[in-house]
Amino acid sequence: MRKVFGIGETVFDIIFKDGQPIGAVPGGSVFNGIISLGRTGVDTTFIGETGNDRIGRRIVAFLQENGVNANNVKIYPDTKSPISLAFLDEKNDADYIFYKDHPHDQLDFTFPEIKPDDIVMFGSYYAINPVIRQQVYGFLNYARQQGAILYYDVNFRAAHQHEVMKLTSNLLENLELSHIVRGSKEDFQVLFKKEDAERVYKSDISFYCKNFIYTQAAEPVKILTNILRKDYPVTKGNTVSTIGAGDNFNAGLVYGLLKYNITLDSLIQGLTEEQWDGLISCAQMFAAECCKSINNYVSQEFGERLQKQ
C-alpha cells in the first residue's frame, strides 16, 4: 500500500467573522491536506513540530484521531505552539495574523521508511525557511532518492516579499526536486512579478519540473506540461470559508494519484489528458468540500463515503 508523507508547520487557527471568533481548529498548509487524506483512509504520516502545551497536545491528538501517524512530530518542551488569527471578509476569504514563539526551529526527526511511488507533500514558507533548510532539504532529497513522488505547493505570500532574493536558491532547489509543482497567481506575482501562466512555466518552472498546476482563485485552473495545455473551470458552490481550500486541492490531487494508480514513471513519461482530467476532478472535489465549513479539511462523512466507493 502506497503511503503519503507531509512535512510542514503546525498552527492553531482561531477564525473570526464580523469581529467575533466562530471557530478554532488545528491547521497548517500541509497539515490540512494530510488530515483530509487521513479521513479518506490513506496511509499518512505527518512530519513537523509543536510546543509542549495544551495546543500542541491537541494537535498531536488530532492527527492520531484522524488516522495520521504522528510519530515524527517533535514536541519542544520550552516552546509555545504557534497561533493564527483568520479574519473572514464578506466573500469568506481570510486575512491572517500569525503569532509564533519558536526559539528553536531546529526540526529534529528520524527519516521514516519511504518506498518507490510513495508521495511526499511539502510547501509554503516552511519548505524554504533558511533556519530549517538543511533538515528539510535532506529529507526531500532522501525521499526522491527512494523513488517517491514529490508534490510541491509554492504557497509564497506577500508577507515574505522582502526575502525573495535570499530565498530564491531554496525555491529553485525545491522546484528541481519536485515532480509536480502547484502555485497560485499571487505566488508568482510576489516571486517573479509575472501573472501569465505560460510565461511563468516557460521562464521559471519547465527547466526544473515538467508538471505545473497554476491556480487563480475563481478563475480556471491551468495545467501546463511538456505535452499538454488545458484549462479547467472552477466549480461554483456554497462557500462558508475558503481557509484550507488550496491545501485540500493538493490533498485531492494526491488522492487522485493513488486512486488512478499514477506512478513516478508515468509522471516522468507525461500524463494523458484523461489522467489530468481525473486528477483535477479529485482536487476540485476536495477543495469544494472543504469550503462548506469553517474547518480546514474535508468532513469525516466525505472521507467515509470515499472509502466505501
Residue pairs with C-beta under 8 A, 6 or more apart in sequence:
1 43
2 43
2 115
2 117
2 118
2 119
2 258
3 42
3 43
3 44
3 45
3 114
3 115
3 118
3 119
4 34
4 37
4 42
4 43
4 44
4 45
4 118
4 119
4 120
4 121
4 254
4 258
5 44
5 45
5 46
5 47
5 112
5 114
5 118
5 119
5 120
5 121
5 143
5 148
6 30
6 31
6 33
6 34
6 44
6 45
6 46
6 47
6 120
6 121
6 122
7 30
7 46
7 47
7 48
7 120
7 121
7 122
7 126
7 127
7 136
7 139
7 140
8 28
8 29
8 30
8 31
8 46
8 47
8 48
8 121
8 122
8 123
8 124
8 126
8 127
9 28
9 29
9 30
9 31
9 48
9 82
9 124
9 125
9 126
10 26
10 27
10 28
10 31
10 48
10 49
10 50
10 56
10 59
10 73
10 81
10 82
11 26
11 27
11 28
11 31
11 81
11 82
11 83
11 84
11 98
12 24
12 25
12 26
12 27
12 55
12 58
12 59
12 81
12 82
12 83
12 84
13 23
13 24
13 25
13 26
13 27
13 84
13 86
13 243
13 296
14 21
14 23
14 24
14 83
14 84
14 85
14 86
15 21
15 22
15 23
15 24
15 25
15 86
15 88
15 94
15 241
15 243
15 294
16 22
16 85
16 86
16 87
16 88
17 87
17 88
22 294
23 294
23 295
25 294
25 295
25 296
26 35
26 58
26 59
26 62
26 296
27 84
27 243
27 244
27 296
28 48
29 123
29 124
29 126
29 153
29 155
29 246
29 247
30 46
30 48
30 121
30 122
30 123
30 124
30 126
30 153
30 247
30 250
31 46
31 48
31 59
31 247
32 244
32 247
32 248
32 251
32 290
32 296
32 297
33 121
33 247
33 248
33 250
33 251
33 254
33 297
34 44
34 46
34 63
34 68
34 121
34 251
35 62
35 63
35 66
35 68
35 296
35 297
36 247
36 248
36 251
36 252
36 286
36 290
36 297
36 298
36 303
37 44
37 251
37 254
37 255
38 44
38 63
38 66
38 67
38 68
38 303
39 66
39 67
39 297
39 298
39 299
39 300
39 302
39 303
39 304
40 255
40 298
40 302
40 303
40 306
40 307
41 67
41 303
41 306
41 307
42 254
42 255
42 258
43 69
44 67
44 68
44 69
45 68
45 69
45 71
45 72
45 112
46 63
46 68
46 69
46 70
46 72
46 73
47 72
47 73
47 109
47 112
47 139
48 72
48 73
48 74
48 107
49 73
49 74
49 75
49 76
49 79
49 102
49 104
49 107
49 108
50 56
50 59
50 60
50 73
50 74
50 75
50 76
50 79
50 81
51 75
51 76
51 79
51 80
51 81
51 82
51 101
52 75
52 76
52 77
52 78
52 79
53 80
53 81
55 80
55 81
55 83
56 75
56 79
56 81
59 73
59 81
60 70
60 73
60 75
63 69
63 70
63 73
64 70
69 112
71 112
72 109
72 110
72 112
74 107
74 108
74 109
76 102
76 104
78 103
78 104
79 101
79 102
79 103
79 104
80 101
82 98
82 99
82 100
82 101
82 102
83 98
83 99
83 100
84 96
84 97
84 98
84 99
85 96
85 97
85 98
85 99
86 94
86 95
86 96
86 243
87 94
87 95
87 96
87 97
88 94
88 241
88 243
89 95
91 239
91 242
92 239
92 240
92 241
92 242
92 291
93 242
94 241
94 242
94 243
105 129
105 131
105 132
106 131
106 132
106 135
107 132
107 135
107 136
108 135
109 135
109 139
111 139
111 142
114 120
114 142
114 143
114 146
114 148
115 146
115 147
115 148
116 146
116 147
116 148
116 264
117 147
117 148
117 149
117 263
117 264
118 143
118 146
118 147
118 148
118 149
119 148
119 149
119 150
119 151
119 254
119 257
119 258
120 140
120 143
120 148
120 149
120 150
120 151
121 151
121 153
121 250
121 251
121 254
122 136
122 140
122 150
122 151
122 152
122 153
122 174
123 152
123 153
123 154
123 155
123 182
123 250
124 153
124 155
124 156
124 157
125 155
125 156
125 157
125 160
126 132
126 136
127 136
127 152
127 170
127 174
128 156
128 167
128 170
128 171
128 174
129 136
130 166
130 167
130 170
133 170
137 170
137 173
140 150
140 174
140 177
141 177
143 150
144 150
144 177
147 264
148 264
149 179
149 180
149 257
149 263
149 264
149 267
150 177
150 178
150 179
150 180
151 178
151 179
151 180
151 182
151 250
151 253
151 254
151 257
152 174
152 175
152 177
152 178
152 180
152 181
152 182
152 209
153 182
153 183
153 246
153 247
153 250
154 171
154 181
154 182
154 183
154 184
154 187
154 188
154 191
155 183
155 184
155 187
155 246
156 171
156 183
156 187
156 190
156 191
157 186
157 190
158 186
158 190
160 167
160 190
161 190
164 190
164 191
171 191
172 208
175 181
175 205
175 208
175 209
176 208
176 209
178 208
178 209
179 209
179 211
179 264
179 267
179 268
180 209
180 211
180 212
180 213
180 253
180 267
181 205
181 208
181 209
181 211
181 212
181 213
182 212
182 213
182 214
182 215
182 249
182 250
182 253
183 200
183 212
183 213
183 214
183 215
184 214
184 215
184 216
184 217
184 246
185 195
185 214
185 215
185 216
185 217
185 219
188 194
188 195
188 200
188 204
189 195
191 204
192 200
192 203
192 204
194 200
194 203
194 204
197 212
197 214
197 222
197 224
198 224
198 229
200 212
200 214
201 212
201 214
201 224
205 212
205 224
206 212
206 224
206 226
210 225
210 226
210 270
211 225
211 267
211 271
212 223
212 224
212 225
213 221
213 222
213 223
213 253
214 221
214 222
214 223
214 224
215 221
215 222
215 246
215 249
216 222
217 234
218 234
218 236
219 234
220 231
220 232
220 233
220 234
221 231
221 232
221 234
221 280
221 283
221 284
222 229
222 230
222 231
222 232
223 229
223 230
223 231
223 232
223 276
223 280
225 270
225 271
225 276
226 270
227 270
228 270
228 271
228 273
228 276
230 273
230 276
232 280
232 284
234 284
235 284
235 288
237 288
237 291
237 292
238 291
238 292
239 291
239 292
240 291
240 292
240 293
240 294
241 291
241 293
241 294
242 291
243 294
243 296
244 290
244 295
244 296
244 297
245 287
245 290
245 291
246 287
247 290
247 296
248 286
248 287
248 289
248 290
248 296
248 297
248 298
249 283
249 284
249 286
249 287
250 283
251 286
251 297
251 298
252 282
252 283
252 284
252 285
252 286
252 287
253 279
253 280
253 282
253 283
255 282
255 286
255 306
256 262
256 278
256 279
256 280
256 281
256 282
256 283
257 279
259 278
259 282
260 275
260 278
260 279
262 271
262 275
262 279
266 275
271 279
286 298
289 298
289 299
289 302
290 296
290 297
290 298
292 299
293 299
